[in-house]
């Protein structure tokens, strides 16, 4: 599912994985539409380093503040040997206000765990 990176489409996000299999993702990429935090589910797949996840978030028009649809994303996550870095491959679909799905788009993520250190 990996595609060519689009440097102008890069943005920051924060993933929080909870022990109960839920997750929360915050995005920092406001273009024309504002994304709310994404809520999702995750599970461990084969071995200790392979995971799957699914997230959904609401989209609002920044000009009007009105509901602009939702976006659902699914993907796989692989932890590094240290467990402190990860990569993801996934895709998402944006749904219109009427629930009509748009064209899927791919995504790739790299992440680093942050720690509370003295």
mmCIF file of the C-alpha atoms, coordinates in Angstrom:
data_MODEL
# 
_entry.id   MODEL 
# 
loop_
_atom_site.group_PDB 
_atom_site.id 
_atom_site.type_symbol 
_atom_site.label_atom_id 
_atom_site.label_alt_id 
_atom_site.label_comp_id 
_atom_site.label_asym_id 
_atom_site.label_entity_id 
_atom_site.label_seq_id 
_atom_site.pdbx_PDB_ins_code 
_atom_site.Cartn_x 
_atom_site.Cartn_y 
_atom_site.Cartn_z 
_atom_site.occupancy 
_atom_site.B_iso_or_equiv 
_atom_site.pdbx_formal_charge 
_atom_site.auth_seq_id 
_atom_site.auth_comp_id 
_atom_site.auth_asym_id 
_atom_site.auth_atom_id 
_atom_site.pdbx_PDB_model_num 
ATOM 1   C CA . UNK A 1 1   ? 0.000   0.000   0.000  1.00 0.00 ? 1   UNK A CA 1 
ATOM 2   C CA . UNK A 1 2   ? 3.060   2.239   0.225  1.00 0.00 ? 2   UNK A CA 1 
ATOM 3   C CA . UNK A 1 3   ? 3.052   5.097   -2.263 1.00 0.00 ? 3   UNK A CA 1 
ATOM 4   C CA . UNK A 1 4   ? 5.455   7.879   -3.081 1.00 0.00 ? 4   UNK A CA 1 
ATOM 5   C CA . UNK A 1 5   ? 5.681   10.529  -0.345 1.00 0.00 ? 5   UNK A CA 1 
ATOM 6   C CA . UNK A 1 6   ? 4.152   13.936  -1.040 1.00 0.00 ? 6   UNK A CA 1 
ATOM 7   C CA . UNK A 1 7   ? 6.321   16.385  0.970  1.00 0.00 ? 7   UNK A CA 1 
ATOM 8   C CA . UNK A 1 8   ? 3.653   19.098  0.954  1.00 0.00 ? 8   UNK A CA 1 
ATOM 9   C CA . UNK A 1 9   ? 1.144   16.646  2.449  1.00 0.00 ? 9   UNK A CA 1 
ATOM 10  C CA . UNK A 1 10  ? 3.276   15.817  5.503  1.00 0.00 ? 10  UNK A CA 1 
ATOM 11  C CA . UNK A 1 11  ? 1.923   16.783  8.911  1.00 0.00 ? 11  UNK A CA 1 
ATOM 12  C CA . UNK A 1 12  ? 2.375   16.006  12.577 1.00 0.00 ? 12  UNK A CA 1 
ATOM 13  C CA . UNK A 1 13  ? 0.153   13.766  14.648 1.00 0.00 ? 13  UNK A CA 1 
ATOM 14  C CA . UNK A 1 14  ? 0.110   12.163  18.065 1.00 0.00 ? 14  UNK A CA 1 
ATOM 15  C CA . UNK A 1 15  ? -0.979  8.556   18.543 1.00 0.00 ? 15  UNK A CA 1 
ATOM 16  C CA . UNK A 1 16  ? -2.079  7.310   21.989 1.00 0.00 ? 16  UNK A CA 1 
ATOM 17  C CA . UNK A 1 17  ? -2.610  3.554   22.330 1.00 0.00 ? 17  UNK A CA 1 
ATOM 18  C CA . UNK A 1 18  ? -4.563  2.465   25.395 1.00 0.00 ? 18  UNK A CA 1 
ATOM 19  C CA . UNK A 1 19  ? -4.226  -0.964  27.032 1.00 0.00 ? 19  UNK A CA 1 
ATOM 20  C CA . UNK A 1 20  ? -7.912  -1.731  26.411 1.00 0.00 ? 20  UNK A CA 1 
ATOM 21  C CA . UNK A 1 21  ? -7.452  -1.706  22.618 1.00 0.00 ? 21  UNK A CA 1 
ATOM 22  C CA . UNK A 1 22  ? -8.715  1.821   22.056 1.00 0.00 ? 22  UNK A CA 1 
ATOM 23  C CA . UNK A 1 23  ? -6.668  4.659   20.609 1.00 0.00 ? 23  UNK A CA 1 
ATOM 24  C CA . UNK A 1 24  ? -6.783  8.415   20.095 1.00 0.00 ? 24  UNK A CA 1 
ATOM 25  C CA . UNK A 1 25  ? -5.024  10.319  17.312 1.00 0.00 ? 25  UNK A CA 1 
ATOM 26  C CA . UNK A 1 26  ? -4.607  14.103  17.199 1.00 0.00 ? 26  UNK A CA 1 
ATOM 27  C CA . UNK A 1 27  ? -3.713  15.770  13.902 1.00 0.00 ? 27  UNK A CA 1 
ATOM 28  C CA . UNK A 1 28  ? -1.974  19.067  13.137 1.00 0.00 ? 28  UNK A CA 1 
ATOM 29  C CA . UNK A 1 29  ? -2.968  19.771  9.533  1.00 0.00 ? 29  UNK A CA 1 
ATOM 30  C CA . UNK A 1 30  ? -5.699  22.326  9.030  1.00 0.00 ? 30  UNK A CA 1 
ATOM 31  C CA . UNK A 1 31  ? -6.180  23.086  5.358  1.00 0.00 ? 31  UNK A CA 1 
ATOM 32  C CA . UNK A 1 32  ? -9.765  23.843  4.332  1.00 0.00 ? 32  UNK A CA 1 
ATOM 33  C CA . UNK A 1 33  ? -11.317 21.236  6.598  1.00 0.00 ? 33  UNK A CA 1 
ATOM 34  C CA . UNK A 1 34  ? -10.688 20.835  10.288 1.00 0.00 ? 34  UNK A CA 1 
ATOM 35  C CA . UNK A 1 35  ? -10.279 17.347  11.660 1.00 0.00 ? 35  UNK A CA 1 
ATOM 36  C CA . UNK A 1 36  ? -11.382 16.433  15.128 1.00 0.00 ? 36  UNK A CA 1 
ATOM 37  C CA . UNK A 1 37  ? -9.307  13.968  17.089 1.00 0.00 ? 37  UNK A CA 1 
ATOM 38  C CA . UNK A 1 38  ? -9.685  10.467  15.669 1.00 0.00 ? 38  UNK A CA 1 
ATOM 39  C CA . UNK A 1 39  ? -10.955 7.686   17.861 1.00 0.00 ? 39  UNK A CA 1 
ATOM 40  C CA . UNK A 1 40  ? -10.125 4.107   17.069 1.00 0.00 ? 40  UNK A CA 1 
ATOM 41  C CA . UNK A 1 41  ? -9.365  0.528   17.900 1.00 0.00 ? 41  UNK A CA 1 
ATOM 42  C CA . UNK A 1 42  ? -6.111  -1.442  17.693 1.00 0.00 ? 42  UNK A CA 1 
ATOM 43  C CA . UNK A 1 43  ? -5.053  -5.051  18.099 1.00 0.00 ? 43  UNK A CA 1 
ATOM 44  C CA . UNK A 1 44  ? -1.858  -7.047  18.110 1.00 0.00 ? 44  UNK A CA 1 
ATOM 45  C CA . UNK A 1 45  ? -1.487  -9.348  15.117 1.00 0.00 ? 45  UNK A CA 1 
ATOM 46  C CA . UNK A 1 46  ? 1.294   -11.900 14.645 1.00 0.00 ? 46  UNK A CA 1 
ATOM 47  C CA . UNK A 1 47  ? 4.321   -11.722 16.945 1.00 0.00 ? 47  UNK A CA 1 
ATOM 48  C CA . UNK A 1 48  ? 5.045   -8.862  19.328 1.00 0.00 ? 48  UNK A CA 1 
ATOM 49  C CA . UNK A 1 49  ? 5.686   -6.094  16.775 1.00 0.00 ? 49  UNK A CA 1 
ATOM 50  C CA . UNK A 1 50  ? 2.774   -6.249  14.288 1.00 0.00 ? 50  UNK A CA 1 
ATOM 51  C CA . UNK A 1 51  ? -0.503  -4.430  14.910 1.00 0.00 ? 51  UNK A CA 1 
ATOM 52  C CA . UNK A 1 52  ? -3.645  -3.356  13.051 1.00 0.00 ? 52  UNK A CA 1 
ATOM 53  C CA . UNK A 1 53  ? -5.803  -0.308  13.702 1.00 0.00 ? 53  UNK A CA 1 
ATOM 54  C CA . UNK A 1 54  ? -8.914  1.517   12.523 1.00 0.00 ? 54  UNK A CA 1 
ATOM 55  C CA . UNK A 1 55  ? -9.754  5.164   13.257 1.00 0.00 ? 55  UNK A CA 1 
ATOM 56  C CA . UNK A 1 56  ? -12.599 7.559   12.485 1.00 0.00 ? 56  UNK A CA 1 
ATOM 57  C CA . UNK A 1 57  ? -12.900 11.310  12.874 1.00 0.00 ? 57  UNK A CA 1 
ATOM 58  C CA . UNK A 1 58  ? -15.342 14.088  12.082 1.00 0.00 ? 58  UNK A CA 1 
ATOM 59  C CA . UNK A 1 59  ? -14.502 16.801  9.534  1.00 0.00 ? 59  UNK A CA 1 
ATOM 60  C CA . UNK A 1 60  ? -15.759 20.392  9.752  1.00 0.00 ? 60  UNK A CA 1 
ATOM 61  C CA . UNK A 1 61  ? -15.541 23.239  7.261  1.00 0.00 ? 61  UNK A CA 1 
ATOM 62  C CA . UNK A 1 62  ? -13.201 25.891  8.736  1.00 0.00 ? 62  UNK A CA 1 
ATOM 63  C CA . UNK A 1 63  ? -15.123 28.745  7.115  1.00 0.00 ? 63  UNK A CA 1 
ATOM 64  C CA . UNK A 1 64  ? -18.645 27.769  8.164  1.00 0.00 ? 64  UNK A CA 1 
ATOM 65  C CA . UNK A 1 65  ? -17.928 25.440  11.093 1.00 0.00 ? 65  UNK A CA 1 
ATOM 66  C CA . UNK A 1 66  ? -20.484 23.022  9.653  1.00 0.00 ? 66  UNK A CA 1 
ATOM 67  C CA . UNK A 1 67  ? -20.176 19.245  9.559  1.00 0.00 ? 67  UNK A CA 1 
ATOM 68  C CA . UNK A 1 68  ? -18.311 18.265  6.372  1.00 0.00 ? 68  UNK A CA 1 
ATOM 69  C CA . UNK A 1 69  ? -18.371 14.462  6.656  1.00 0.00 ? 69  UNK A CA 1 
ATOM 70  C CA . UNK A 1 70  ? -16.178 11.883  8.293  1.00 0.00 ? 70  UNK A CA 1 
ATOM 71  C CA . UNK A 1 71  ? -12.968 10.079  7.481  1.00 0.00 ? 71  UNK A CA 1 
ATOM 72  C CA . UNK A 1 72  ? -12.174 6.458   8.282  1.00 0.00 ? 72  UNK A CA 1 
ATOM 73  C CA . UNK A 1 73  ? -8.677  5.038   8.184  1.00 0.00 ? 73  UNK A CA 1 
ATOM 74  C CA . UNK A 1 74  ? -7.249  1.541   8.560  1.00 0.00 ? 74  UNK A CA 1 
ATOM 75  C CA . UNK A 1 75  ? -3.674  0.406   8.682  1.00 0.00 ? 75  UNK A CA 1 
ATOM 76  C CA . UNK A 1 76  ? -0.916  -1.762  9.994  1.00 0.00 ? 76  UNK A CA 1 
ATOM 77  C CA . UNK A 1 77  ? 1.779   -0.727  12.451 1.00 0.00 ? 77  UNK A CA 1 
ATOM 78  C CA . UNK A 1 78  ? 5.197   -2.322  12.972 1.00 0.00 ? 78  UNK A CA 1 
ATOM 79  C CA . UNK A 1 79  ? 7.279   -1.605  16.067 1.00 0.00 ? 79  UNK A CA 1 
ATOM 80  C CA . UNK A 1 80  ? 11.068  -1.404  15.844 1.00 0.00 ? 80  UNK A CA 1 
ATOM 81  C CA . UNK A 1 81  ? 13.188  -3.912  17.792 1.00 0.00 ? 81  UNK A CA 1 
ATOM 82  C CA . UNK A 1 82  ? 13.589  -1.383  20.604 1.00 0.00 ? 82  UNK A CA 1 
ATOM 83  C CA . UNK A 1 83  ? 9.835   -0.759  20.745 1.00 0.00 ? 83  UNK A CA 1 
ATOM 84  C CA . UNK A 1 84  ? 10.508  2.981   20.683 1.00 0.00 ? 84  UNK A CA 1 
ATOM 85  C CA . UNK A 1 85  ? 9.851   3.632   16.975 1.00 0.00 ? 85  UNK A CA 1 
ATOM 86  C CA . UNK A 1 86  ? 7.136   2.523   14.589 1.00 0.00 ? 86  UNK A CA 1 
ATOM 87  C CA . UNK A 1 87  ? 6.021   2.740   10.988 1.00 0.00 ? 87  UNK A CA 1 
ATOM 88  C CA . UNK A 1 88  ? 2.520   2.451   9.578  1.00 0.00 ? 88  UNK A CA 1 
ATOM 89  C CA . UNK A 1 89  ? 0.999   1.784   6.187  1.00 0.00 ? 89  UNK A CA 1 
ATOM 90  C CA . UNK A 1 90  ? -2.654  2.487   5.658  1.00 0.00 ? 90  UNK A CA 1 
ATOM 91  C CA . UNK A 1 91  ? -5.419  4.041   3.681  1.00 0.00 ? 91  UNK A CA 1 
ATOM 92  C CA . UNK A 1 92  ? -8.391  6.234   4.421  1.00 0.00 ? 92  UNK A CA 1 
ATOM 93  C CA . UNK A 1 93  ? -11.701 7.125   2.845  1.00 0.00 ? 93  UNK A CA 1 
ATOM 94  C CA . UNK A 1 94  ? -13.449 10.470  3.254  1.00 0.00 ? 94  UNK A CA 1 
ATOM 95  C CA . UNK A 1 95  ? -17.242 10.274  3.381  1.00 0.00 ? 95  UNK A CA 1 
ATOM 96  C CA . UNK A 1 96  ? -19.422 13.210  2.346  1.00 0.00 ? 96  UNK A CA 1 
ATOM 97  C CA . UNK A 1 97  ? -22.097 14.720  4.560  1.00 0.00 ? 97  UNK A CA 1 
ATOM 98  C CA . UNK A 1 98  ? -24.513 12.299  2.866  1.00 0.00 ? 98  UNK A CA 1 
ATOM 99  C CA . UNK A 1 99  ? -22.288 9.293   3.665  1.00 0.00 ? 99  UNK A CA 1 
ATOM 100 C CA . UNK A 1 100 ? -21.039 8.819   0.107  1.00 0.00 ? 100 UNK A CA 1 
ATOM 101 C CA . UNK A 1 101 ? -17.471 7.422   0.074  1.00 0.00 ? 101 UNK A CA 1 
ATOM 102 C CA . UNK A 1 102 ? -14.754 9.233   -1.839 1.00 0.00 ? 102 UNK A CA 1 
ATOM 103 C CA . UNK A 1 103 ? -11.612 7.845   -3.423 1.00 0.00 ? 103 UNK A CA 1 
ATOM 104 C CA . UNK A 1 104 ? -9.310  6.026   -0.967 1.00 0.00 ? 104 UNK A CA 1 
ATOM 105 C CA . UNK A 1 105 ? -5.909  7.563   -0.265 1.00 0.00 ? 105 UNK A CA 1 
ATOM 106 C CA . UNK A 1 106 ? -2.808  5.912   1.161  1.00 0.00 ? 106 UNK A CA 1 
ATOM 107 C CA . UNK A 1 107 ? -0.786  7.026   4.160  1.00 0.00 ? 107 UNK A CA 1 
ATOM 108 C CA . UNK A 1 108 ? 2.571   6.206   5.705  1.00 0.00 ? 108 UNK A CA 1 
ATOM 109 C CA . UNK A 1 109 ? 3.664   7.222   9.168  1.00 0.00 ? 109 UNK A CA 1 
ATOM 110 C CA . UNK A 1 110 ? 6.886   7.145   11.144 1.00 0.00 ? 110 UNK A CA 1 
ATOM 111 C CA . UNK A 1 111 ? 6.777   7.684   14.869 1.00 0.00 ? 111 UNK A CA 1 
ATOM 112 C CA . UNK A 1 112 ? 8.899   7.833   17.991 1.00 0.00 ? 112 UNK A CA 1 
ATOM 113 C CA . UNK A 1 113 ? 7.716   7.031   21.503 1.00 0.00 ? 113 UNK A CA 1 
ATOM 114 C CA . UNK A 1 114 ? 8.172   9.823   23.998 1.00 0.00 ? 114 UNK A CA 1 
ATOM 115 C CA . UNK A 1 115 ? 9.015   8.980   27.592 1.00 0.00 ? 115 UNK A CA 1 
ATOM 116 C CA . UNK A 1 116 ? 8.788   10.518  30.995 1.00 0.00 ? 116 UNK A CA 1 
ATOM 117 C CA . UNK A 1 117 ? 12.418  10.691  32.079 1.00 0.00 ? 117 UNK A CA 1 
ATOM 118 C CA . UNK A 1 118 ? 13.830  12.215  35.271 1.00 0.00 ? 118 UNK A CA 1 
# 
